[in-house]
Amino acid sequence: MKSHFIKPLFTSKILLSALLVFSLLSCSNDDDDDHNDDCNTCTTEQLETILTACSDWYIEDLERNNIDLESNYVGYFFNFSADHTVTVTWDENTANGTWTASGSGNNINVTFNIPDFDDINDTWILDELDNDDNDNDVEVSFEIGTTDDLEFKNNTCN
């Protein structure tokens, strides 16, 4: 007597592949223009720790009203202190100012007040803290609405 088995419609390899594709499609990423999804659990303490642990931050991205301005700040280095002061150095110049942070999660407001730095002086919303352990790059991103972005980067921080 011959046994008849019903051939499965889906093999385990097909199911595994389908699950992998579904999980990748359901992940949020930074390119989805869904602002306010990167800092759900951020705290002002984390921000302060990251900013003050590294020296010589530089501006990786600065846009105001969709106008790129980061080229205006090439060679400028920002040093943040735990007492909420910030020192900016470039060429042989120095400017001193302040920064404050309040709130939690996706509602952390950071205000910069540095004389003559009108492109930066404002209250920004913390968008992302990126401390990738695979390299020494650390990035801190801020935004105001959908047209203004400020990103500080440090590639010598441990």
CYANA upper distance limits for C-alpha pairs under 8 A (distance plus 0.5 A):
 10 PHE  CA     14 ILE  CA      6.53
 10 PHE  CA     15 LEU  CA      6.98
 11 THR  CA     15 LEU  CA      6.85
 12 SER  CA     16 LEU  CA      6.51
 13 LYS  CA     17 SER  CA      6.60
 14 ILE  CA     18 ALA  CA      6.60
 15 LEU  CA     19 LEU  CA      6.64
 16 LEU  CA     20 LEU  CA      6.71
 17 SER  CA     21 VAL  CA      6.74
 18 ALA  CA     22 PHE  CA      6.61
 19 LEU  CA     23 SER  CA      6.60
 20 LEU  CA     24 LEU  CA      6.71
 21 VAL  CA     25 LEU  CA      6.69
 22 PHE  CA     26 SER  CA      6.70
 23 SER  CA     27 CYS  CA      6.98
 28 SER  CA     32 ASP  CA      7.67
 28 SER  CA     37 ASP  CA      8.38
 30 ASP  CA     34 ASP  CA      8.00
 30 ASP  CA     38 ASP  CA      7.97
 35 HIS  CA    127 ASP  CA      7.76
 36 ASN  CA     40 ASN  CA      7.95
 36 ASN  CA    106 ASN  CA      6.00
 36 ASN  CA    127 ASP  CA      6.90
 37 ASP  CA    106 ASN  CA      7.82
 37 ASP  CA    127 ASP  CA      8.49
 38 ASP  CA    106 ASN  CA      8.11
 38 ASP  CA    127 ASP  CA      6.71
 38 ASP  CA    128 GLU  CA      5.91
 38 ASP  CA    129 LEU  CA      8.48
 39 CYS  CA    105 GLY  CA      6.01
 39 CYS  CA    106 ASN  CA      5.68
 39 CYS  CA    126 LEU  CA      8.01
 39 CYS  CA    127 ASP  CA      6.58
 39 CYS  CA    128 GLU  CA      6.03
 39 CYS  CA    129 LEU  CA      7.74
 40 ASN  CA    105 GLY  CA      5.05
 40 ASN  CA    106 ASN  CA      5.80
 41 THR  CA    104 SER  CA      7.94
 41 THR  CA    105 GLY  CA      5.25
 41 THR  CA    106 ASN  CA      8.04
 42 CYS  CA     46 GLN  CA      7.18
 42 CYS  CA     47 LEU  CA      8.14
 42 CYS  CA    104 SER  CA      6.70
 42 CYS  CA    105 GLY  CA      5.12
 42 CYS  CA    106 ASN  CA      7.62
 42 CYS  CA    108 ILE  CA      8.47
 42 CYS  CA    129 LEU  CA      8.26
 43 THR  CA     47 LEU  CA      6.99
 43 THR  CA    103 GLY  CA      8.02
 43 THR  CA    104 SER  CA      5.62
 43 THR  CA    105 GLY  CA      6.60
 43 THR  CA    108 ILE  CA      7.97
 44 THR  CA     48 GLU  CA      6.59
 44 THR  CA    101 ALA  CA      6.59
 44 THR  CA    102 SER  CA      6.86
 44 THR  CA    103 GLY  CA      7.47
 44 THR  CA    104 SER  CA      7.08
 44 THR  CA    108 ILE  CA      7.50
 45 GLU  CA     49 THR  CA      6.56
 46 GLN  CA     50 ILE  CA      6.68
 47 LEU  CA     51 LEU  CA      6.60
 47 LEU  CA    129 LEU  CA      7.83
 48 GLU  CA     52 THR  CA      6.40
 48 GLU  CA     82 ALA  CA      7.29
 49 THR  CA     53 ALA  CA      6.33
 50 ILE  CA     54 CYS  CA      7.27
 51 LEU  CA     55 SER  CA      8.46
 51 LEU  CA     79 ASN  CA      8.38
 51 LEU  CA     80 PHE  CA      6.37
 51 LEU  CA     81 SER  CA      8.24
 52 THR  CA     79 ASN  CA      7.88
 52 THR  CA     80 PHE  CA      5.71
 52 THR  CA     81 SER  CA      5.81
 52 THR  CA     82 ALA  CA      6.65
 53 ALA  CA    157 CYS  CA      8.12
 54 CYS  CA     79 ASN  CA      8.18
 54 CYS  CA    154 ASN  CA      7.78
 54 CYS  CA    156 THR  CA      8.26
 54 CYS  CA    157 CYS  CA      5.87
 54 CYS  CA    158 ASN  CA      8.33
 55 SER  CA     78 PHE  CA      7.75
 55 SER  CA     79 ASN  CA      5.80
 55 SER  CA     80 PHE  CA      7.92
 55 SER  CA    154 ASN  CA      8.29
 55 SER  CA    157 CYS  CA      8.08
 56 ASP  CA     77 PHE  CA      5.26
 56 ASP  CA     78 PHE  CA      5.81
 56 ASP  CA     79 ASN  CA      6.04
 56 ASP  CA    154 ASN  CA      7.50
 57 TRP  CA     77 PHE  CA      5.85
 57 TRP  CA     78 PHE  CA      5.39
 57 TRP  CA     79 ASN  CA      6.88
 57 TRP  CA    152 PHE  CA      6.54
 57 TRP  CA    153 LYS  CA      6.09
 57 TRP  CA    154 ASN  CA      5.50
 58 TYR  CA     74 VAL  CA      8.31
 58 TYR  CA     75 GLY  CA      8.12
 58 TYR  CA     76 TYR  CA      6.71
 58 TYR  CA     77 PHE  CA      5.61
 58 TYR  CA     78 PHE  CA      6.70
 58 TYR  CA    152 PHE  CA      5.96
 58 TYR  CA    153 LYS  CA      5.97
 58 TYR  CA    154 ASN  CA      7.01
 59 ILE  CA     70 GLU  CA      6.79
 59 ILE  CA     73 TYR  CA      7.24
 59 ILE  CA     74 VAL  CA      8.05
 59 ILE  CA     76 TYR  CA      8.18
 59 ILE  CA     77 PHE  CA      8.50
 59 ILE  CA    150 LEU  CA      7.89
 59 ILE  CA    151 GLU  CA      6.35
 59 ILE  CA    152 PHE  CA      5.10
 59 ILE  CA    153 LYS  CA      6.67
 60 GLU  CA     70 GLU  CA      7.12
 60 GLU  CA    150 LEU  CA      8.33
 60 GLU  CA    151 GLU  CA      5.97
 60 GLU  CA    152 PHE  CA      6.11
 60 GLU  CA    153 LYS  CA      6.27
 61 ASP  CA     68 ASP  CA      8.12
 61 ASP  CA     69 LEU  CA      8.13
 61 ASP  CA     70 GLU  CA      5.91
 61 ASP  CA    149 ASP  CA      7.36
 61 ASP  CA    150 LEU  CA      6.03
 61 ASP  CA    151 GLU  CA      5.44
 61 ASP  CA    152 PHE  CA      7.70
 62 LEU  CA     68 ASP  CA      6.46
 62 LEU  CA     69 LEU  CA      5.76
 62 LEU  CA     70 GLU  CA      5.31
 62 LEU  CA    148 ASP  CA      7.92
 62 LEU  CA    149 ASP  CA      5.96
 62 LEU  CA    150 LEU  CA      5.04
 62 LEU  CA    151 GLU  CA      6.96
 63 GLU  CA     67 ILE  CA      5.66
 63 GLU  CA     68 ASP  CA      5.08
 63 GLU  CA     69 LEU  CA      6.16
 63 GLU  CA     70 GLU  CA      7.79
 63 GLU  CA    147 THR  CA      7.53
 63 GLU  CA    148 ASP  CA      5.56
 63 GLU  CA    149 ASP  CA      5.52
 63 GLU  CA    150 LEU  CA      7.08
 64 ARG  CA     68 ASP  CA      7.38
 64 ARG  CA     69 LEU  CA      7.80
 64 ARG  CA    119 ASP  CA      7.77
 64 ARG  CA    147 THR  CA      6.73
 64 ARG  CA    148 ASP  CA      5.01
 64 ARG  CA    149 ASP  CA      7.28
 65 ASN  CA    147 THR  CA      5.44
 65 ASN  CA    148 ASP  CA      6.30
 66 ASN  CA    147 THR  CA      5.57
 66 ASN  CA    148 ASP  CA      7.03
 69 LEU  CA     73 TYR  CA      8.10
 70 GLU  CA     74 VAL  CA      7.43
 75 GLY  CA     90 TRP  CA      6.24
 75 GLY  CA     91 ASP  CA      7.82
 76 TYR  CA     88 VAL  CA      7.08
 76 TYR  CA     89 THR  CA      6.18
 76 TYR  CA     90 TRP  CA      5.15
 76 TYR  CA     91 ASP  CA      8.40
 77 PHE  CA     88 VAL  CA      5.96
 77 PHE  CA     89 THR  CA      5.78
 77 PHE  CA     90 TRP  CA      6.96
 78 PHE  CA     86 VAL  CA      7.15
 78 PHE  CA     87 THR  CA      6.30
 78 PHE  CA     88 VAL  CA      5.08
 78 PHE  CA     89 THR  CA      7.25
 79 ASN  CA     86 VAL  CA      5.98
 79 ASN  CA     87 THR  CA      5.71
 79 ASN  CA     88 VAL  CA      6.91
 80 PHE  CA     84 HIS  CA      7.36
 80 PHE  CA     85 THR  CA      6.61
 80 PHE  CA     86 VAL  CA      5.01
 80 PHE  CA     87 THR  CA      7.20
 81 SER  CA     85 THR  CA      5.89
 81 SER  CA     86 VAL  CA      6.63
 84 HIS  CA     98 THR  CA      6.09
 84 HIS  CA     99 TRP  CA      5.70
 84 HIS  CA    100 THR  CA      6.59
 85 THR  CA     96 ASN  CA      7.69
 85 THR  CA     97 GLY  CA      6.18
 85 THR  CA     98 THR  CA      4.72
 85 THR  CA     99 TRP  CA      6.52
 86 VAL  CA     96 ASN  CA      6.33
 86 VAL  CA     97 GLY  CA      5.69
 86 VAL  CA     98 THR  CA      5.86
 86 VAL  CA     99 TRP  CA      7.20
 86 VAL  CA    114 ILE  CA      8.33
 87 THR  CA     94 THR  CA      7.38
 87 THR  CA     95 ALA  CA      6.27
 87 THR  CA     96 ASN  CA      5.09
 87 THR  CA     97 GLY  CA      6.91
 88 VAL  CA     94 THR  CA      6.06
 88 VAL  CA     95 ALA  CA      5.59
 88 VAL  CA     96 ASN  CA      6.84
 89 THR  CA     93 ASN  CA      6.13
 89 THR  CA     94 THR  CA      5.03
 89 THR  CA     95 ALA  CA      7.06
 90 TRP  CA     94 THR  CA      7.13
 95 ALA  CA    114 ILE  CA      7.56
 95 ALA  CA    115 PRO  CA      7.57
 96 ASN  CA    114 ILE  CA      6.71
 96 ASN  CA    115 PRO  CA      7.84
 97 GLY  CA    112 PHE  CA      8.08
 97 GLY  CA    113 ASN  CA      6.02
 97 GLY  CA    114 ILE  CA      4.61
 97 GLY  CA    115 PRO  CA      7.08
 98 THR  CA    112 PHE  CA      6.47
 98 THR  CA    113 ASN  CA      5.72
 98 THR  CA    114 ILE  CA      6.79
 99 TRP  CA    110 VAL  CA      7.31
 99 TRP  CA    111 THR  CA      5.92
 99 TRP  CA    112 PHE  CA      5.03
 99 TRP  CA    113 ASN  CA      6.76
100 THR  CA    110 VAL  CA      5.98
100 THR  CA    111 THR  CA      5.77
100 THR  CA    112 PHE  CA      7.35
101 ALA  CA    108 ILE  CA      7.11
101 ALA  CA    109 ASN  CA      6.06
101 ALA  CA    110 VAL  CA      4.90
101 ALA  CA    111 THR  CA      7.09
102 SER  CA    108 ILE  CA      5.99
102 SER  CA    109 ASN  CA      5.92
102 SER  CA    110 VAL  CA      7.22
103 GLY  CA    107 ASN  CA      6.09
103 GLY  CA    108 ILE  CA      4.82
103 GLY  CA    109 ASN  CA      6.76
104 SER  CA    108 ILE  CA      5.49
106 ASN  CA    125 ILE  CA      8.25
106 ASN  CA    126 LEU  CA      7.54
106 ASN  CA    127 ASP  CA      7.58
107 ASN  CA    125 ILE  CA      7.05
107 ASN  CA    126 LEU  CA      7.75
108 ILE  CA    125 ILE  CA      6.13
108 ILE  CA    126 LEU  CA      5.98
109 ASN  CA    123 THR  CA      6.72
109 ASN  CA    124 TRP  CA      6.10
109 ASN  CA    125 ILE  CA      5.18
109 ASN  CA    126 LEU  CA      6.83
110 VAL  CA    123 THR  CA      5.92
110 VAL  CA    124 TRP  CA      5.64
110 VAL  CA    125 ILE  CA      6.61
110 VAL  CA    126 LEU  CA      7.30
111 THR  CA    121 ASN  CA      7.56
111 THR  CA    122 ASP  CA      6.07
111 THR  CA    123 THR  CA      4.63
111 THR  CA    124 TRP  CA      6.64
112 PHE  CA    120 ILE  CA      7.14
112 PHE  CA    121 ASN  CA      5.35
112 PHE  CA    122 ASP  CA      6.22
112 PHE  CA    123 THR  CA      7.12
113 ASN  CA    117 PHE  CA      8.30
113 ASN  CA    120 ILE  CA      8.38
113 ASN  CA    121 ASN  CA      5.52
113 ASN  CA    122 ASP  CA      7.62
114 ILE  CA    118 ASP  CA      8.41
114 ILE  CA    120 ILE  CA      8.38
114 ILE  CA    121 ASN  CA      6.85
117 PHE  CA    121 ASN  CA      6.48
118 ASP  CA    122 ASP  CA      8.39
120 ILE  CA    150 LEU  CA      8.31
123 THR  CA    144 ILE  CA      8.33
124 TRP  CA    142 PHE  CA      6.24
124 TRP  CA    143 GLU  CA      6.02
124 TRP  CA    144 ILE  CA      6.00
125 ILE  CA    142 PHE  CA      5.83
125 ILE  CA    143 GLU  CA      5.80
125 ILE  CA    144 ILE  CA      6.71
126 LEU  CA    140 VAL  CA      8.29
126 LEU  CA    141 SER  CA      6.67
126 LEU  CA    142 PHE  CA      4.97
126 LEU  CA    143 GLU  CA      7.10
127 ASP  CA    140 VAL  CA      8.24
127 ASP  CA    141 SER  CA      5.77
127 ASP  CA    142 PHE  CA      5.39
127 ASP  CA    143 GLU  CA      6.77
128 GLU  CA    139 GLU  CA      8.30
128 GLU  CA    140 VAL  CA      6.31
128 GLU  CA    141 SER  CA      5.56
128 GLU  CA    142 PHE  CA      7.52
129 LEU  CA    138 VAL  CA      8.32
129 LEU  CA    139 GLU  CA      6.63
129 LEU  CA    140 VAL  CA      5.33
129 LEU  CA    141 SER  CA      7.12
130 ASP  CA    138 VAL  CA      6.17
130 ASP  CA    139 GLU  CA      5.49
130 ASP  CA    140 VAL  CA      6.74
131 ASN  CA    137 ASP  CA      7.31
131 ASN  CA    138 VAL  CA      5.22
131 ASN  CA    139 GLU  CA      7.07
132 ASP  CA    136 ASN  CA      7.67
132 ASP  CA    137 ASP  CA      6.98
132 ASP  CA    138 VAL  CA      7.04
136 ASN  CA    154 ASN  CA      8.26
136 ASN  CA    155 ASN  CA      5.71
136 ASN  CA    156 THR  CA      6.20
136 ASN  CA    157 CYS  CA      5.97
136 ASN  CA    158 ASN  CA      6.20
137 ASP  CA    153 LYS  CA      7.56
137 ASP  CA    154 ASN  CA      6.19
137 ASP  CA    155 ASN  CA      4.62
137 ASP  CA    156 THR  CA      7.31
137 ASP  CA    157 CYS  CA      7.28
138 VAL  CA    153 LYS  CA      6.21
138 VAL  CA    154 ASN  CA      5.71
138 VAL  CA    155 ASN  CA      6.71
138 VAL  CA    157 CYS  CA      7.35
139 GLU  CA    151 GLU  CA      7.25
139 GLU  CA    152 PHE  CA      6.23
139 GLU  CA    153 LYS  CA      4.98
139 GLU  CA    154 ASN  CA      6.98
140 VAL  CA    151 GLU  CA      6.12
140 VAL  CA    152 PHE  CA      5.80
140 VAL  CA    153 LYS  CA      7.02
141 SER  CA    149 ASP  CA      7.81
141 SER  CA    150 LEU  CA      6.29
141 SER  CA    151 GLU  CA      4.78
141 SER  CA    152 PHE  CA      6.97
142 PHE  CA    149 ASP  CA      6.30
142 PHE  CA    150 LEU  CA      5.56
142 PHE  CA    151 GLU  CA      6.66
143 GLU  CA    147 THR  CA      8.43
143 GLU  CA    148 ASP  CA      5.98
143 GLU  CA    149 ASP  CA      4.98
143 GLU  CA    150 LEU  CA      6.67
144 ILE  CA    148 ASP  CA      5.54
144 ILE  CA    149 ASP  CA      7.09
